[in-house]
């Protein structure tokens, strides 16, 4: 007998109130990439920390 696993409704989908924070996280990470490309490590770490903070608050 095979057991069917039920997925939670909406699992893996972004809720409407998470769209803007997700965009902000992406922008933070892109800003970090730019800073690291310019060899500005302090600001790169700052933007990664900002993205991590947004992830913890949003999800």
C-alpha positions as CSV (number, residue, x, y, z in Angstrom):
1,X,0.0,0.0,0.0
2,X,1.3,3.4,-0.9
3,X,0.7,6.3,1.4
4,X,-0.2,9.5,-0.2
5,X,1.4,12.5,1.4
6,X,-0.8,15.5,1.7
7,X,0.7,18.8,1.0
8,X,-0.4,21.8,3.0
9,X,-2.5,24.1,1.1
10,X,-0.3,27.0,-0.1
11,X,2.9,25.2,0.8
12,X,5.8,26.7,-1.1
13,X,3.8,29.7,-2.3
14,X,4.5,33.3,-1.4
15,X,1.6,35.0,0.3
16,X,0.8,38.5,-1.0
17,X,2.1,40.2,2.1
18,X,5.5,38.5,1.5
19,X,6.0,39.9,-2.0
20,X,7.6,43.2,-1.1
21,X,9.8,41.9,1.7
22,X,11.0,39.2,-0.7
23,X,11.9,41.8,-3.3
24,X,13.7,43.8,-0.6
25,X,15.7,40.7,0.3
26,X,16.7,40.2,-3.3
27,X,17.7,43.9,-3.6
28,X,19.8,43.6,-0.4
29,X,21.6,40.6,-1.8
30,X,22.3,42.3,-5.1
31,X,23.6,45.3,-3.2
32,X,26.0,43.0,-1.3
33,X,27.2,41.6,-4.6
34,X,28.0,45.1,-5.9
35,X,29.8,46.0,-2.7
36,X,31.9,42.8,-2.8
37,X,32.7,43.5,-6.5
38,X,34.0,46.9,-5.5
39,X,36.0,45.3,-2.7
40,X,34.0,47.0,0.0
41,X,33.7,44.1,2.4
42,X,32.2,46.0,5.3
43,X,29.2,47.2,3.3
44,X,28.8,43.8,1.6
45,X,28.6,42.2,5.0
46,X,26.1,44.9,6.1
47,X,23.8,44.1,3.2
48,X,24.0,40.4,3.8
49,X,23.1,41.0,7.4
50,X,20.2,43.2,6.3
51,X,18.9,40.4,4.0
52,X,19.2,37.8,6.8
53,X,17.3,40.0,9.2
54,X,14.6,40.5,6.6
55,X,14.4,36.7,6.0
56,X,14.0,36.0,9.8
57,X,11.2,38.6,10.1
58,X,9.4,37.7,6.9
59,X,9.5,33.9,7.0
